[in-house]
Amino acid sequence: MKELKLKSSKEIEALDEKGLKAEITTSAKKLFEMKMKKELNELKQTHLVKPMRRYIAVLKTVWKTKGFNID
């Protein structure tokens, strides 16, 4: 999604542990902000919530397949 500026799967695979953790953290914060804005009827593009959730799921899947420990 161009509006969200998400990384491609090749870019995600190339990330190291620190970069992947940072990407998960920033994406989770962005998703939280989107959900809060949606509840307050301030979010104009409500269709972007679902792709963000799926993007975080992909990030966590890559995290798990690389064998990193979750803190």
C-alpha positions as CSV (number, residue, x, y, z in Angstrom):
1,M,0.0,0.0,0.0
2,K,1.5,3.3,-1.1
3,E,-0.3,5.3,1.6
4,L,1.3,3.2,4.4
5,K,4.8,3.0,2.9
6,L,5.2,-0.6,3.8
7,K,8.4,-2.6,2.9
8,S,8.3,-5.4,0.4
9,S,8.8,-9.0,1.4
10,K,12.4,-9.0,0.1
11,E,13.2,-5.9,2.2
12,I,11.7,-7.6,5.2
13,E,13.8,-10.7,4.7
14,A,17.0,-8.7,4.5
15,L,16.4,-7.0,7.9
16,D,18.6,-8.1,10.8
17,E,17.2,-8.7,14.3
18,K,17.5,-5.0,15.4
19,G,15.9,-3.7,12.2
20,L,13.1,-6.2,12.3
21,K,12.3,-5.4,15.9
22,A,12.3,-1.7,15.1
23,E,9.9,-2.2,12.2
24,I,7.5,-4.3,14.3
25,T,7.5,-1.6,17.0
26,T,6.9,1.3,14.7
27,S,4.2,-0.6,12.8
28,A,2.4,-1.5,16.0
29,K,2.5,2.1,17.2
30,K,1.1,3.2,13.9
31,L,-1.7,0.6,14.0
32,F,-2.6,1.7,17.5
33,E,-2.8,5.3,16.4
34,M,-5.0,4.3,13.4
35,K,-7.3,2.3,15.7
36,M,-7.7,5.2,18.1
37,K,-8.4,7.6,15.3
38,K,-10.9,5.2,13.8
39,E,-12.8,5.0,17.1
40,L,-12.9,8.8,17.3
41,N,-14.1,9.0,13.7
42,E,-11.0,11.0,12.7
43,L,-9.5,8.4,10.4
44,K,-10.5,9.1,6.8
45,Q,-9.0,6.0,5.3
46,T,-10.4,3.2,7.4
47,H,-9.6,0.6,4.8
48,L,-5.9,0.9,5.7
49,V,-6.3,-0.8,9.1
50,K,-6.5,-4.3,7.8
51,P,-3.4,-4.2,5.6
52,M,-1.4,-2.8,8.5
53,R,-2.5,-5.7,10.7
54,R,-1.5,-8.2,8.0
55,Y,1.9,-6.4,7.5
56,I,2.6,-6.8,11.3
57,A,1.7,-10.5,11.0
58,V,4.2,-10.9,8.1
59,L,6.9,-9.2,10.2
60,K,6.2,-11.4,13.2
61,T,6.2,-14.5,10.9
62,V,9.6,-13.6,9.5
63,W,10.8,-12.9,13.1
64,K,9.7,-16.4,14.1
65,T,11.2,-18.2,11.1
66,K,14.6,-16.5,11.6
67,G,14.5,-17.9,15.2
68,F,14.8,-14.7,17.1
69,N,13.7,-14.6,20.7
70,I,10.8,-12.4,21.7
71,D,11.7,-10.2,24.7
